[in-house]
Amino acid sequence: MRWTVKLVGALAALHVAAVPLVAHAEPRADEQGEARRDLRAGNVRSLRDIERRVLPSKPGMQYLGPEYDPAAMAYRLKFIRDGRVVFVDVDARTGQVLGESR
């Protein structure tokens, strides 16, 4: 009986700990709408195209997801490696990496 209580508690703790990671991996709805409008207007590349260009250059890093800045027309791709978050800023028009923060 004791191991069941411990197991349930451990599973509940894992569930609570995992929720913030999932929430941050999804772009916000307003960012998605802006990105879609800019894509339809022919102003930016698709997120898939950007990811195809950038993800292979980050071996050993776990990709957490994108954010889109419509004012800058840039994507910020989030990665994690060894417990450190790395942001890669990419020009959404050209696909060129603008910078990386560590």
N, C-alpha and C positions, 0 to 999 in steps of 0.2 A: 504494500500500500504506500509506503514512504517513497519508493522509487517512482511510483506513478505521479505523486504530487510534485516531486522534483522535476520529472520529465515534462509535465504540463507547464510548470513554471518556467523551465528553460525554453520551451517552445514559444510561450507567450512573450518572453523577453526577446527572442530572435525576431518574432513578428513585429514587435514595436520598434526594434532597432532597424529593421529592413524598410519600414514605411518611408522614412525621410529620403533614402536613396532612390526609391522608386519615384517619389514625388518630384525630385530634382531632375530626374532623367527625362521627364516629359516637358516639352516646351509649353509655355503658357498659350492659351487660346488666342490672345490678341497678337502675340508674336507670330503664330502660325498664319493668322489672317493677313497680316502685313506682308509676310514672306510670300504667300500665295498671290497677293495682288501685284507685288513687284515681279514675281516670276511670270505671271500672265501678261504683264506689260512689257516683258522682254528686258527688264532692267537688271535682273540677277540670274545666276545659275541656280539649278536645283540643288537642294540640300544633298540629295544622293550623289550628284556630281562632285560636290565639295568633299563629301565624306570619302568617295572613291579616290580622290586625289590626296587627302591628308592622312587618313587612317593607316595606310601601308607605311607611312613614314614614322609611325609611332609604335614600333614593335615593343612588346613587353608592357605596354600601357593598356589599362582597361578604359574603354570609351564610356563616358557617363551620359553624354547627350549634348545637344546644341542649344544655343540661345541665338535669337536674331535681333539685331539692332537696326530698325528701319531708317533711322536718321543717318547712321553711318553706312548703311547698306553693307553690313558686315555680320558674319557669323562668329560666335565664340564657341568653340568646341571644347568640352571639358573632359579631361582624362584624369586618371589616378594611377600612381605608381609608388610602391613602397610607402603608402599612407600619405603621400603628398599629392595635392591637386595641382594639375597643370592646365592652364588655359591657352588655347591656340586661337588667335584672332585671324580671320580669313576674309579677304575682300570678296563679297558675294557677287560682284560683277565679273571679276577676273579669275577667281579661285586662288589668287596669290596669297600666301601666308604673310600676314602683316607683322606678326610678332608672337612671342611665346613668353608667358610668365611662369615662373617656378616658385 
